[in-house]
Amino acid sequence: MLKTLWATVRQGKIELLESAELPEGTRVLVTLLPDDEAEFWLQASQTSLDAVWDNAEDDVYAQLLQK
């Protein structure tokens, strides 16, 4: 099971922001977030938004709006 935990870096070490029972040797995947989290989430979601809104099926609605 995957679990996401928030953490910060202090003096070169990753410190969890919440308590978690992690057995010694647990493998972790670290994703670095930019200082501006809002910008990160906007960029991360752009691909999905493009797939939903940028398609030929929606062209009919654009034509209706132009009339």
DSSP file (Angstrom, degrees, kcal/mol; ACC not computed):
  #  RESIDUE AA STRUCTURE BP1 BP2  ACC     N-H-->O    O-->H-N    N-H-->O    O-->H-N    TCO  KAPPA ALPHA  PHI   PSI    X-CA   Y-CA   Z-CA
    1    1 A M              0   0    0      0, 0.0     2,-0.3     0, 0.0     0, 0.0   0.000 360.0 360.0 360.0 134.3    0.0    0.0    0.0
    2    2 A L        -     0   0    0      2,-0.0     2,-0.4     0, 0.0     0, 0.0  -0.654 360.0-174.4 -86.2 143.7    1.3    3.5   -0.9
    3    3 A K        -     0   0    0     -2,-0.3     2,-0.5     2,-0.0     0, 0.0  -0.999  15.4-142.9-139.1 136.5    1.1    6.2    1.7
    4    4 A T        -     0   0    0     -2,-0.4     2,-0.4     2,-0.0    -2,-0.0  -0.864  19.1-177.3-102.2 130.3    2.0    9.9    1.2
    5    5 A L        -     0   0    0     -2,-0.5     2,-0.3    15,-0.0    -2,-0.0  -0.985  21.7-131.0-126.2 136.4    3.7   11.7    4.1
    6    6 A W        +     0   0    0     -2,-0.4    11,-2.9    10,-0.0    12,-0.5  -0.640  36.0 162.9 -84.7 143.9    4.7   15.4    4.1
    7    7 A A  E     -A   16   0A   0     -2,-0.3     2,-0.3     9,-0.3     9,-0.2  -0.956  24.9-145.6-151.8 166.2    8.2   16.3    5.1
    8    8 A T  E     -A   15   0A   0      7,-2.4     7,-3.3    -2,-0.3     2,-0.5  -0.896  23.7-114.9-130.9 164.5   10.7   19.1    5.0
    9    9 A V  E     +A   14   0A   0     -2,-0.3     2,-0.4     5,-0.2     5,-0.2  -0.897  32.5 176.9-103.3 127.6   14.5   19.2    4.6
   10   10 A R  E >  S-A   13   0A   0      3,-2.8     3,-1.7    -2,-0.5    -2,-0.0  -0.983  71.1 -17.0-132.7 121.2   16.4   20.6    7.6
   11   11 A Q  T 3  S-     0   0    0     -2,-0.4    -1,-0.1     1,-0.3     3,-0.1   0.877 128.9 -51.6  51.7  43.0   20.2   20.6    7.6
   12   12 A G  T 3  S+     0   0    0      1,-0.2     2,-0.4     0, 0.0    -1,-0.3   0.496 117.6 106.6  79.3   4.1   20.3   18.1    4.7
   13   13 A K  E <  S-A   10   0A   0     -3,-1.7    -3,-2.8     2,-0.0     2,-0.5  -0.912  70.3-122.3-118.4 145.2   18.0   15.6    6.4
   14   14 A I  E     -A    9   0A   0     -2,-0.4     2,-0.5    -5,-0.2    -5,-0.2  -0.742  29.0-168.3 -86.1 123.7   14.4   14.8    5.6
   15   15 A E  E     -A    8   0A   0     -7,-3.3    -7,-2.4    -2,-0.5     2,-0.1  -0.961  18.2-129.2-117.0 124.1   12.1   15.3    8.6
   16   16 A L  E     -A    7   0A   0     -2,-0.5    -9,-0.3    -9,-0.2     4,-0.1  -0.405   4.9-145.9 -67.5 144.7    8.5   14.0    8.5
   17   17 A L  S    S+     0   0    0    -11,-2.9     2,-0.3    -2,-0.1   -10,-0.1   0.512  84.4  37.5 -88.2  -6.6    5.9   16.6    9.5
   18   18 A E  S    S-     0   0    0    -12,-0.5     2,-0.2     2,-0.0    -2,-0.1  -0.958  95.7 -94.0-140.1 158.5    3.8   13.9   11.1
   19   19 A S        +     0   0    0     -2,-0.3     2,-0.3     2,-0.0    -2,-0.1  -0.500  46.5 171.6 -73.6 139.3    4.5   10.8   13.2
   20   20 A A        -     0   0    0     -2,-0.2     2,-1.0     2,-0.1    -4,-0.1  -0.985  35.4-127.8-150.6 138.9    4.8    7.5   11.2
   21   21 A E        +     0   0    0     -2,-0.3    -2,-0.0     2,-0.0     0, 0.0  -0.773  37.5 171.9 -87.0 104.0    5.9    4.0   12.1
   22   22 A L        -     0   0    0     -2,-1.0     3,-0.1     4,-0.0    -2,-0.1  -0.955  28.5-131.7-117.8 115.5    8.4    3.1    9.4
   23   23 A P    >   -     0   0    0      0, 0.0     3,-1.9     0, 0.0    -2,-0.0  -0.306  40.2 -87.0 -62.2 148.6   10.4   -0.1    9.8
   24   24 A E  T 3  S+     0   0    0      1,-0.3     0, 0.0     2,-0.0     0, 0.0  -0.304 116.7  24.8 -54.6 133.4   14.2    0.2    9.5
   25   25 A G  T 3  S+     0   0    0      1,-0.3    -1,-0.3    -3,-0.1     2,-0.1   0.481  81.2 158.8  87.8   3.5   15.1   -0.2    5.8
   26   26 A T    <   -     0   0    0     -3,-1.9     2,-0.3     1,-0.1    -1,-0.3  -0.390  40.4-127.3 -59.9 131.2   11.8    1.0    4.4
   27   27 A R        -     0   0    0     -2,-0.1     2,-0.3     2,-0.0    -1,-0.1  -0.641  31.0-172.6 -81.1 138.6   12.2    2.2    0.9
   28   28 A V        -     0   0    0     -2,-0.3     2,-0.5     2,-0.0     0, 0.0  -0.923  20.6-142.5-130.1 155.7   10.8    5.6    0.2
   29   29 A L        -     0   0    0     -2,-0.3     2,-0.5     2,-0.0    -2,-0.0  -0.985  18.8-154.9-117.1 124.8   10.3    7.8   -2.9
   30   30 A V        -     0   0    0     -2,-0.5     2,-0.5     2,-0.0    -2,-0.0  -0.887   7.4-168.7-106.9 125.9   11.0   11.5   -2.5
   31   31 A T        -     0   0    0     -2,-0.5     2,-0.4     2,-0.0    -2,-0.0  -0.962  17.4-139.1-112.5 123.2    9.3   14.0   -4.8
   32   32 A L        -     0   0    0     -2,-0.5    -2,-0.0     1,-0.0     0, 0.0  -0.688  15.4-157.1 -84.6 129.1   10.7   17.6   -4.6
   33   33 A L        -     0   0    0     -2,-0.4     4,-0.1     1,-0.0    -2,-0.0  -0.848  20.6-114.6-103.3 139.9    8.0   20.3   -4.7
   34   34 A P        -     0   0    0      0, 0.0     6,-0.1     0, 0.0    -1,-0.0  -0.276  32.3-106.1 -65.7 161.0    8.8   23.8   -5.8
   35   35 A D  S    S+     0   0    0      1,-0.2     2,-1.1     2,-0.1     3,-0.1   0.854 115.5  62.2 -57.0 -35.7    8.5   26.5   -3.2
   36   36 A D     >  -     0   0    0      1,-0.2     4,-1.5     2,-0.1     3,-0.5  -0.754  68.3-177.9 -94.6  92.3    5.3   27.7   -4.9
   37   37 A E  H  > S+     0   0    0     -2,-1.1     4,-2.4     1,-0.2     5,-0.2   0.828  77.7  62.0 -61.7 -33.6    3.1   24.7   -4.5
   38   38 A A  H  > S+     0   0    0      1,-0.2     4,-2.1     2,-0.2    -1,-0.2   0.924 103.9  48.4 -60.1 -43.8    0.2   26.3   -6.4
   39   39 A E  H  > S+     0   0    0     -3,-0.5     4,-2.3     1,-0.2    -1,-0.2   0.894 109.3  54.1 -63.5 -39.9    2.4   26.5   -9.5
   40   40 A F  H  X S+     0   0    0     -4,-1.5     4,-2.7     1,-0.2    -2,-0.2   0.946 110.3  45.2 -58.1 -49.9    3.4   22.9   -9.1
   41   41 A W  H  X S+     0   0    0     -4,-2.4     4,-1.9     1,-0.2    -1,-0.2   0.846 110.9  53.9 -67.8 -33.3   -0.2   21.7   -9.0
   42   42 A L  H  X S+     0   0    0     -4,-2.1     4,-0.9    -5,-0.2    -1,-0.2   0.930 113.3  42.3 -63.4 -44.8   -1.2   23.9  -11.9
   43   43 A Q  H  X S+     0   0    0     -4,-2.3     4,-0.6     1,-0.2     3,-0.4   0.894 113.0  53.1 -69.0 -39.1    1.5   22.4  -14.1
   44   44 A A  H  < S+     0   0    0     -4,-2.7     4,-0.4     1,-0.2     3,-0.3   0.848 113.8  42.5 -65.3 -33.9    0.9   18.9  -12.9
   45   45 A S  H  X S+     0   0    0     -4,-1.9     4,-2.5    -5,-0.2    -1,-0.2   0.591  90.5  87.8 -89.1 -10.4   -2.8   19.1  -13.8
   46   46 A Q  H  X S+     0   0    0     -4,-0.9     4,-2.8    -3,-0.4     5,-0.2   0.880  85.2  54.3 -58.8 -40.7   -2.3   20.8  -17.1
   47   47 A T  H  X S+     0   0    0     -4,-0.6     4,-2.0    -3,-0.3    -1,-0.2   0.924 111.2  45.1 -60.3 -45.3   -1.9   17.6  -19.1
   48   48 A S  H  > S+     0   0    0     -4,-0.4     4,-1.8     2,-0.2    -1,-0.2   0.910 113.0  50.4 -65.5 -41.9   -5.2   16.2  -17.7
   49   49 A L  H  X S+     0   0    0     -4,-2.5     4,-2.9     1,-0.2     5,-0.4   0.910 109.2  51.6 -62.6 -41.4   -7.0   19.5  -18.4
   50   50 A D  H  X S+     0   0    0     -4,-2.8     4,-2.4     1,-0.2    -1,-0.2   0.902 108.3  51.7 -62.0 -40.2   -5.7   19.6  -21.9
   51   51 A A  H  < S+     0   0    0     -4,-2.0    -1,-0.2    -5,-0.2    -2,-0.2   0.868 115.3  41.8 -64.6 -35.8   -7.0   16.0  -22.5
   52   52 A V  H  < S+     0   0    0     -4,-1.8    -2,-0.2    -5,-0.1    -1,-0.2   0.918 127.9  26.4 -77.3 -44.6  -10.5   16.9  -21.3
   53   53 A W  H  < S+     0   0    0     -4,-2.9     2,-1.1     1,-0.2    -3,-0.2   0.719 108.7  67.9 -97.4 -23.1  -10.9   20.4  -22.9
   54   54 A D  S  < S+     0   0    0     -4,-2.4     2,-0.3    -5,-0.4    -1,-0.2  -0.637  75.8 111.4-102.4  76.7   -8.7   20.3  -26.0
   55   55 A N  S >  S-     0   0    0     -2,-1.1     3,-1.0    -3,-0.1     4,-0.4  -0.972  75.0-113.4-145.7 159.1  -10.5   17.7  -28.2
   56   56 A A  G >  S+     0   0    0     -2,-0.3     3,-1.4     1,-0.3     4,-0.4   0.803 109.2  66.3 -64.1 -30.8  -12.4   17.7  -31.4
   57   57 A E  G >  S+     0   0    0      1,-0.3     3,-0.7     2,-0.2     4,-0.3   0.829  99.0  52.6 -61.9 -31.1  -15.7   16.7  -29.7
   58   58 A D  G X> S+     0   0    0     -3,-1.0     4,-1.4     1,-0.2     3,-0.8   0.561  84.1  87.7 -82.5  -7.5  -15.8   20.1  -27.9
   59   59 A D  H <> S+     0   0    0     -3,-1.4     4,-2.1    -4,-0.4    -1,-0.2   0.836  80.2  62.6 -60.2 -31.8  -15.4   22.1  -31.1
   60   60 A V  H <> S+     0   0    0     -3,-0.7     4,-1.8    -4,-0.4    -1,-0.3   0.870 101.9  50.8 -62.2 -36.1  -19.1   22.0  -31.6
   61   61 A Y  H <> S+     0   0    0     -3,-0.8     4,-1.9    -4,-0.3    -1,-0.2   0.884 107.4  52.7 -69.5 -37.7  -19.5   24.0  -28.4
   62   62 A A  H  X S+     0   0    0     -4,-1.4     4,-1.2     1,-0.2    -2,-0.2   0.894 108.7  51.0 -63.1 -38.8  -17.0   26.6  -29.5
   63   63 A Q  H  X S+     0   0    0     -4,-2.1     4,-0.7     1,-0.2     3,-0.3   0.902 108.2  51.7 -65.4 -39.9  -19.0   27.0  -32.7
   64   64 A L  H >< S+     0   0    0     -4,-1.8     3,-0.7     1,-0.2    -1,-0.2   0.868 107.0  53.6 -63.6 -36.8  -22.2   27.6  -30.8
   65   65 A L  H 3< S+     0   0    0     -4,-1.9    -1,-0.2     1,-0.2    -2,-0.2   0.785 102.7  58.3 -69.5 -26.9  -20.6   30.2  -28.6
   66   66 A Q  H 3<        0   0    0     -4,-1.2    -1,-0.2    -3,-0.3    -2,-0.2   0.686 360.0 360.0 -76.8 -18.4  -19.4   32.2  -31.7
   67   67 A K    <<        0   0    0     -4,-0.7    -1,-0.2    -3,-0.7    -2,-0.2   0.466 360.0 360.0 -82.6 360.0  -23.0   32.6  -33.0
